[in-house]
Amino acid sequence: MFDNVTMQLNMDPLILSALREDITSEDVSTNAVMPEKTAGEVDLICKQDGIICGLSVFERTFLLLDKETKVEFYVKDGDKVKKGQLMAKVFGDIRVLLSGERTALNYLQRMSGIATYTHEVAALLDGTDIKLLDTRKTTPNMRIFEKYSVRVGGGNNHRYNLSDGVMLKDNHIGAAGGVKEAIKMAKEYAPFVRKVEVETENLEMVKEAVEAGADIIMLDNMDHDQMKAACDVIGKKAEIEVSGNVTRENIEKIKDLPINFISSGALTHSAPILDVSLKNLHAV
């Protein structure tokens, strides 16, 4: 879903907004101790083991403040990194290095944390054909970064946004008057190239979804016995997705089921950051 061109086209306005949030008029602390342009360098250090992600966003943050900033990377997105590892050196005006530090690190820590957590969860599905998916439970204005991080960590992206596919959830079904009605209306409205996914909460809804010709049936917050029975009803008539409070701690309990996808909002909304730091700033 995301490549370097896509990221470049979308990230600048978001990074600039984050920088403006941190610098409303001036960086008082930096201007107090560094009144004039002075060349310097600083080390990017990893403070815990994990998967690094977001290096281009980290670099772009400084470049938007000063295009003459240079970053020398010793790792790339997706690499396993270790506590104490030197990952990069940043060269430029010390005022820029100080003013951009927090915003650049916020992106890198958040994105690396998601990639690390996703990598750990995806590893639990090794040996199966089940694809691990994210959800739209992302931080506002961070979606492109967070979904990219899921991919770097070894997961897959579900819908990017509401324009990206038909997914009929409980309130859509309620608004339409039932599962069959919602699927019928979706098939009549949506372009033929769009698959229709429907969220089900019990076996009766699953049966209705199968009869109405849903392409993907989501089993939402069902227990293991319910999901097994639902899989028997669906068979090969539709693809099957399991969702609902799926985390690193419980995902292994459902990987024995004949399903195609597991979606987990926890990949983006509950991943802890990966601790990284800029250290040893000095003039050169």
N, C-alpha and C positions, 0 to 999 in steps of 0.2 A: 504493500500500500504506500509506503514512504521510501523515497530515494533521496539522494543528495539535492537534486533539483527541487523536488517538492518541499523539502525542509527549508531550503534557501528562500523559496518564494513565500513561505508562510511564517518563518520564525522572526524575521526582522521587526515587524510591528509589535509582536508579542514581547520580544526582548526589550525593545525601546520603552514599552509601557512599564515593564518591570523596573528598568533603570529610572524612569521618571518617578515611580513610586518611592524609590530609595533616595533620589536627589531632586527635591522639589524646587530648590533655588540654588544651593551650593552644598558642597561637602565641607562643612565647617572645620571638622577635625583635620582633614588633609590640608586644606588651605592654610591652617594655622601653623603646621609644622613643615610644609613644603610649598612656599610661596612661588617658586619658580620651577620651570621645567628642568627635570634632572633625570638622566638615563639610569635605569636600574634593572634588576632581574630578581625573580622570585621562583622558588621551587614548588611544584605541585606534588604533594605527598599523600599516599594512601595510608589511612589509619586503621583499616581493618580489611580482612580478606573479602573478596567478592568479585562481581562482574562489573567492569567499568563501562559507562554509557553516557553519551552526551558531550563528547569532547568537542564536536563542531559547534555546539551551542555555547559551551564554555569559551571557546576561542572567539566566537562571533560577538560575545558580550563586550570583550575588550576592543575588538576592531570597530565596533559601532561608536565607541568613545574616542578612539584614535586609530585610524587606518594604518598607522606606522607600527603598531604593536606587532610583535612576532611571538609565536608559540612554537617551541620545539618539543614534539611529542615523542615519547618512547614506548607508547602503547597505542592500541586502536580500540574502537568500540567493540565490545564482545570478548575482550581479553580477560582472563582471570588475573586478578591483581592480589598482592599480598600486603599485609600490614608493614609499613615502613618503606614501601617501594617508591622510588622516584619515578613519577609518571610523565612529567613534563617540566620545562622551564619556560617562563614567560618573560619577555624582554620588552621594555618600553619606558615611557614617561612614568616615573614613580607615582605621580598624582593619579594617573589613569589606573595603574595597578591597584592602588589603594581604593579608589572610588568604585571600581568594577568588581572588586574581590567578592563581596558578599553575594551579589546577584549571580555572578558566574558560578560560585560554589553552590548556591541554592539549586540551580539547574542541575549541576553535575551530581550532587548528592541525591537529589530526588530521582533522577533518571537512572542512576546506578543502583539505587535501592530497589527500584521496580525490576530492573533487569536481573539483579541478584535473586530476588524473591521468585520471580518467574522461572529462572533457571532451576531453582531448588524444587519448585512444584512440578515443572516439566519432567525433571529427572525421575519423579515417582511414577510417571506413565511410560517409562522406557519398557520396550518389549510389547507394547500394545499399538494398535492403529488409531487410538483415540487422539484427537487434536485438542489441545488446550487453548481456550479462547478467553479474551478479555471482555469487558462490557462497556457501557457508556457511563459507568460510575467513576468518572474522572474529575479532577480538579478543574473548575472553570478556567478557561483560557490556557490550560495545560494539556489538552487532549492530544494534540499532534505530538508533543514530546513524550507523553506517557504511553501512548499506543506504539510509538516507535520503540520505546524502551522494552515493551513486552516482546516485540519481534526480536530485538537484540538478545533478550534473555532466553529465546527458544520457544516462545508462545506464538499464537496467531491472533489476528485481529478479527473481532466480530464486526458489526456495523460501525462505521466511523461516526455517522450521525443519522438523523431521522430521514434524510433524503437518500440514504444508502441502501435501503431494503425494506421489505414489508415484514413487520414483526408484530403480531397481534397479541397484546398482553391482556390481563384480566379486565382492565377498564375499557379497552377497545371492544372486548367481547360483550361487556355489559352495555356499552353504548349501542352496539349493533343488535342486541337482543339474543345472543347465543353464539356458540362456536360455529355452527354450520352457516348461520347468517353472516357472521364476520368474514369467514373464508370465502363465501360466495361473492360478497361485495368487494373484497380485496382482489379476487381473480378478475372481476369485471372491470375494476378501476386501474389496477397496476399494469405496467407494460408486461408483455408476455415473457420478456427475458428475466423478470424478477421472480425469485422463488418466494413462496408464502410460508412464513413460519408462524406457528401458533403456540402460545403458552398454555399448558394444561396443568391442573392441580389434582385431578383424580381420574380414575379409570373410565368413568362415563364420558368425561371431556375428551379423553384419548380416543375412545371409540367414535365419537362425533367427528373429531379431527381427521381420522382415517377415512371415514365415510365421505367427508367433504373434500378429500383430495389434497390435504395440506402437504407441502413438500418437506417441511421440517417440523417435527413435533418436539417441543421442549417439555421435559418433565420437571416441574418446578416444586421444590421443597417436598418431595415425596420420600417415604422411607424405602429401605432396600427392597422389601417384599413388593411394595406398590410399583416400584420401578421395574422389577423383574416381570411382574404381570403385564405392565404396560408394554414392555419390549416384546412379549409374546403376542400381544394384540397387534402391534405395529408390524412386526416382522420386517420384510423388505419393502413395505408399501411407502415408507417415508424415512428420511434420515432422522436420527434421534440425538437430541441434545439434553444433557442433564445440567440443572442449575439450581441455585439456592443455597447460600451459605457454604459454598465449597472452599476449603482452605487447605493449606499444606498438611494440617493435622488429620483431615478426614478423607482426602481424595483417594487414598488407596482402598478404601472400603467400597468404592463404586466402580473400580476399574475392571472388575470381573464381568460387568454387564456388557451385552452386545450393543454398544452405543458408538456413535460417531464423534460426538463432541462433548466436552465439559467446559462450561463457561464459569468464570470466577471473577466477581467484582473485587475480591480481595487483592488481586494482582496489582490493581492501581489504587484502591482506597485504603489498603491496610499494610502495604509494604513499608518497612522502616527504611530510613535513609542509609546510604553507605557513607561512612565518615571519611571525608577527604579534607585537606587543608592546604593553604598557601603559607609557606614558611621561608625563613631565611632571606627576607627582602633586604637588598642592599644596593647602593649605588655602584655603577660600573664606569 
